[in-house]
C-alpha cells in the first residue's frame, strides 16, 4: 500500500515543533514491495539526523532487502528465520537505522512487548478480524499519547471480509504465516470490524480519524486533534497538523532511538 501520498505529510507532521535532531521511530507491519517503506525512510533521511524504521513481514521481498541494503547514509539490519543477521553499518556516527524482520507480526509484538515506543505505526499485514484486533491490542504497549496508527483497508476490499495470507498458494511454504482452520476462525470478519471493536473496548485510549476518498484510517489518542489541510486531494504539499486538544498541555517527545539492533 502506497497510502496515496500520505507518506510525506505524515513524516513532516511528526517533525512539527521538534528540533531537527529529535529521534523519530516508525514501525510498519506488512512490507510487500516496499512502496511506502522506501518513501518513509527517504523522508526520514531528509528530515532527521537520527531515526529508527522497523519493518516486519512474514515474507521479505528480496528486492526490498537489496534496495535497503544499498541505501546510502543508513545502518541496515535484517533478520530472517534460520539465517545469521545481516548487518551493514554506515559508520560509527550514523544514527539512521533500518531494521527488517521476516517474522509473524503477532510473534514480533509479543516478543518485544513493552520494550520500545513508536511515533508512527502502520498496520498493513494480514487483513482479517483475528489478526488486526490482536495486533492493535498488542500495540497498546508500543504507543505514547503522540503516536498515530495508520490502518490500511478500513474502507477497502477487506473492510468486512477476511484475508489470511496463509490461504494463498504463494504462501504455502511460509511456515510463519498465521494459520487458523476455517472452522475455528472468528465469526466476525474484516479490518473495519476489528478496528471498530478495538476502539469500543473499555479503556481504549484511541479513536478513529477518517478521511474522504481513502481506504485507510488513522487511530490517535482521544486527547489529540488531527487535521489534514489540502487544496486538491492528497499531494506532497498537504499539511497534517497533530496537536493536543488542551493548548496548555506540552507535547511529549519520543526518545526511543535505536542506533544498534534492539530486536536481534
C-alpha positions as semicolon CSV with decimal commas, in nm:
position;residue;x (nm);y (nm);z (nm)
1;X;0,000;0,000;0,000
2;X;0,146;0,342;-0,101
3;X;-0,102;0,539;0,114
4;X;-0,190;0,775;-0,173
5;X;0,060;1,049;-0,097
6;X;0,024;1,030;0,280
7;X;0,389;0,946;0,347
8;X;0,549;1,289;0,310
9;X;0,281;1,483;0,501
10;X;0,295;1,211;0,766
11;X;0,671;1,240;0,811
12;X;0,657;1,620;0,801
13;X;0,383;1,624;1,064
14;X;0,589;1,425;1,313
15;X;0,865;1,686;1,288
16;X;0,633;1,979;1,363
17;X;0,760;2,156;1,675
18;X;1,066;1,930;1,706
19;X;1,428;2,022;1,674
20;X;1,595;1,863;1,374
21;X;1,796;1,623;1,589
22;X;1,492;1,469;1,757
23;X;1,473;1,092;1,720
24;X;1,179;0,950;1,525
25;X;1,073;0,585;1,547
26;X;0,848;0,416;1,288
27;X;0,703;0,063;1,283
28;X;0,550;-0,081;0,965
29;X;0,369;-0,416;0,973
30;X;0,334;-0,555;0,621
31;X;0,603;-0,451;0,372
32;X;0,519;-0,632;0,047
33;X;0,704;-0,442;-0,231
34;X;0,822;-0,162;-0,004
35;X;0,630;0,119;-0,173
36;X;0,554;0,304;0,149
37;X;0,871;0,183;0,323
38;X;1,105;0,349;0,076
39;X;0,912;0,676;0,093
40;X;0,910;0,681;0,471
41;X;1,282;0,610;0,502
42;X;1,368;0,866;0,234
43;X;1,160;1,123;0,418
44;X;1,332;1,041;0,745
45;X;1,674;1,069;0,582
46;X;1,582;1,414;0,453
47;X;1,433;1,544;0,778
48;X;1,622;1,380;1,062
49;X;1,976;1,312;1,175
50;X;1,854;1,023;1,393
51;X;1,574;0,774;1,332
52;X;1,474;0,410;1,353
53;X;1,249;0,247;1,095
54;X;1,135;-0,109;1,178
55;X;0,966;-0,325;0,914
56;X;0,802;-0,663;0,981
57;X;0,667;-0,908;0,723
58;X;0,614;-1,284;0,704
59;X;0,784;-1,292;0,364
60;X;1,051;-1,032;0,296
61;X;1,087;-0,948;-0,070
62;X;1,450;-0,986;-0,180
63;X;1,429;-0,672;-0,393
64;X;1,319;-0,472;-0,090
65;X;1,608;-0,611;0,114
66;X;1,860;-0,544;-0,161
67;X;1,734;-0,189;-0,210
68;X;1,759;-0,101;0,158
69;X;2,100;-0,267;0,185
70;X;2,218;-0,037;-0,095
71;X;2,080;0,282;0,062
72;X;2,349;0,538;0,140
73;X;2,364;0,705;0,478
74;X;2,183;0,445;0,693
75;X;2,264;0,142;0,905
76;X;2,079;-0,165;0,781
77;X;1,987;-0,472;0,988
78;X;1,798;-0,777;0,862
79;X;1,685;-1,093;1,040
80;X;1,525;-1,399;0,879
81;X;1,446;-1,736;1,036
82;X;1,736;-1,979;1,025
83;X;1,984;-1,724;0,895
84;X;2,252;-1,519;1,067
85;X;2,166;-1,147;1,093
86;X;2,267;-0,926;0,801
87;X;2,425;-0,609;0,936
88;X;2,556;-0,320;0,724
89;X;2,683;-0,023;0,925
90;X;2,735;0,313;0,762
91;X;2,977;0,444;1,021
92;X;3,006;0,474;1,399
93;X;2,845;0,820;1,400
94;X;2,542;0,725;1,189
95;X;2,219;0,716;1,390
96;X;1,985;0,649;1,099
97;X;1,883;0,285;1,111
98;X;1,653;0,048;0,921
99;X;1,559;-0,288;1,077
100;X;1,381;-0,554;0,870
101;X;1,236;-0,871;1,022
102;X;1,089;-1,171;0,847
103;X;0,858;-1,268;1,129
104;X;0,491;-1,307;1,212
105;X;0,376;-0,969;1,343
106;X;0,196;-1,125;1,640
107;X;0,512;-1,309;1,744
108;X;0,721;-0,996;1,697
109;X;0,490;-0,782;1,908
110;X;0,465;-1,044;2,181
111;X;0,841;-1,093;2,190
112;X;0,926;-0,725;2,220
113;X;0,628;-0,623;2,433
114;X;0,687;-0,304;2,627
115;X;1,047;-0,252;2,515
116;X;1,005;0,047;2,283
117;X;0,768;0,324;2,176
118;X;0,694;0,443;1,823
119;X;0,583;0,776;1,677
120;X;0,423;0,626;1,367
121;X;0,283;0,274;1,328
122;X;0,145;0,134;1,002
123;X;-0,074;-0,177;1,018
124;X;-0,093;-0,341;0,675
125;X;-0,034;-0,714;0,727
126;X;-0,290;-0,995;0,736
127;X;-0,628;-0,837;0,657
128;X;-0,857;-1,037;0,886
129;X;-1,051;-0,971;1,204
130;X;-0,848;-1,206;1,424
131;X;-0,505;-1,069;1,333
132;X;-0,589;-0,699;1,321
133;X;-0,769;-0,697;1,656
134;X;-0,484;-0,887;1,821
135;X;-0,219;-0,661;1,662
136;X;-0,393;-0,346;1,782
137;X;-0,425;-0,474;2,138
138;X;-0,057;-0,568;2,143
139;X;0,036;-0,228;2,000
140;X;-0,103;-0,053;2,306
141;X;0,231;-0,133;2,471
142;X;0,419;0,046;2,192
143;X;0,243;0,383;2,188
144;X;0,257;0,720;2,361
145;X;-0,008;0,992;2,358
146;X;0,159;1,128;2,044
147;X;0,164;0,802;1,846
148;X;-0,056;0,770;1,541
149;X;-0,150;0,436;1,384
150;X;-0,242;0,411;1,015
151;X;-0,462;0,112;0,931
152;X;-0,495;0,003;0,570
153;X;-0,819;-0,123;0,412
154;X;-1,056;0,030;0,665
155;X;-1,274;0,117;0,365
156;X;-1,114;-0,132;0,126
157;X;-1,191;-0,475;-0,013
158;X;-1,133;-0,643;0,322
159;X;-1,324;-0,396;0,538
160;X;-1,581;-0,667;0,618
161;X;-1,416;-0,973;0,464
162;X;-1,116;-1,173;0,583
163;X;-0,786;-1,228;0,408
164;X;-0,538;-1,479;0,551
165;X;-0,216;-1,478;0,351
166;X;-0,170;-1,840;0,458
167;X;-0,463;-1,927;0,226
168;X;-0,276;-1,804;-0,082
169;X;-0,081;-2,063;-0,283
170;X;0,222;-1,831;-0,296
171;X;0,245;-1,856;0,085
172;X;0,220;-2,235;0,113
173;X;0,585;-2,259;0,211
174;X;0,573;-1,965;0,455
175;X;0,561;-2,154;0,784
176;X;0,536;-1,839;0,998
177;X;0,212;-1,720;0,837
178;X;-0,089;-1,716;1,071
179;X;-0,277;-2,040;1,013
180;X;-0,621;-2,096;1,163
181;X;-0,855;-2,369;1,045
182;X;-1,157;-2,223;0,869
183;X;-1,388;-2,392;1,118
184;X;-1,209;-2,218;1,407
185;X;-1,196;-1,867;1,264
186;X;-1,387;-1,580;1,421
187;X;-1,746;-1,526;1,314
188;X;-1,675;-1,156;1,278
189;X;-1,477;-1,061;0,970
190;X;-1,281;-0,775;0,825
191;X;-1,038;-0,497;0,908
192;X;-1,304;-0,232;0,970
193;X;-1,497;-0,461;1,203
194;X;-1,180;-0,533;1,404
195;X;-1,085;-0,164;1,432
196;X;-1,436;-0,059;1,532
197;X;-1,446;-0,328;1,802
198;X;-1,097;-0,231;1,921
199;X;-1,176;0,136;1,985
200;X;-1,504;0,040;2,156
201;X;-1,323;-0,170;2,416
202;X;-1,346;-0,029;2,771
203;X;-1,049;0,194;2,847
204;X;-0,916;0,213;2,491
205;X;-0,724;0,543;2,467
206;X;-0,755;0,567;2,087
207;X;-1,022;0,689;1,848
208;X;-1,070;0,670;1,471
209;X;-0,999;0,959;1,233
210;X;-1,140;0,905;0,884
211;X;-1,056;1,085;0,560
212;X;-1,265;1,103;0,244
213;X;-1,160;0,909;-0,066
214;X;-0,905;0,695;0,117
215;X;-0,900;0,325;0,201
216;X;-0,715;0,380;0,529
217;X;-0,800;0,535;0,864
218;X;-0,591;0,679;1,146
219;X;-0,603;0,586;1,513
220;X;-0,496;0,861;1,751
221;X;-0,514;0,942;2,120
222;X;-0,850;1,084;2,226
223;X;-0,671;1,388;2,371
224;X;-0,514;1,477;2,037
225;X;-0,650;1,652;1,728
226;X;-0,551;1,560;1,374
227;X;-0,633;1,776;1,074
228;X;-0,545;1,741;0,708
229;X;-0,517;2,068;0,518
230;X;-0,531;2,014;0,143
231;X;-0,640;2,218;-0,157
232;X;-0,677;1,948;-0,421
233;X;-0,683;1,592;-0,292
234;X;-0,376;1,430;-0,141
235;X;-0,041;1,566;-0,256
236;X;0,316;1,607;-0,138
237;X;0,232;1,957;-0,017
238;X;-0,051;1,851;0,211
239;X;-0,018;1,953;0,574
240;X;-0,114;1,724;0,861
241;X;-0,148;1,901;1,193
242;X;-0,135;1,688;1,508
243;X;-0,185;1,875;1,835
244;X;-0,311;1,841;2,189
245;X;-0,674;1,933;2,250
246;X;-0,554;2,111;2,564
247;X;-0,347;2,403;2,435
248;X;-0,172;2,440;2,770
249;X;-0,050;2,080;2,775
250;X;0,303;2,034;2,645
251;X;0,372;1,786;2,376
252;X;0,570;1,473;2,472
253;X;0,883;1,375;2,287
254;X;0,956;1,015;2,188
255;X;1,317;0,946;2,284
256;X;1,323;0,590;2,152
257;X;1,625;0,584;1,921
258;X;1,786;0,257;1,819
259;X;2,144;0,300;1,694
260;X;2,209;-0,072;1,720
261;X;1,965;-0,353;1,661
262;X;1,735;-0,385;1,964
263;X;1,545;-0,691;1,846
264;X;1,801;-0,934;1,704
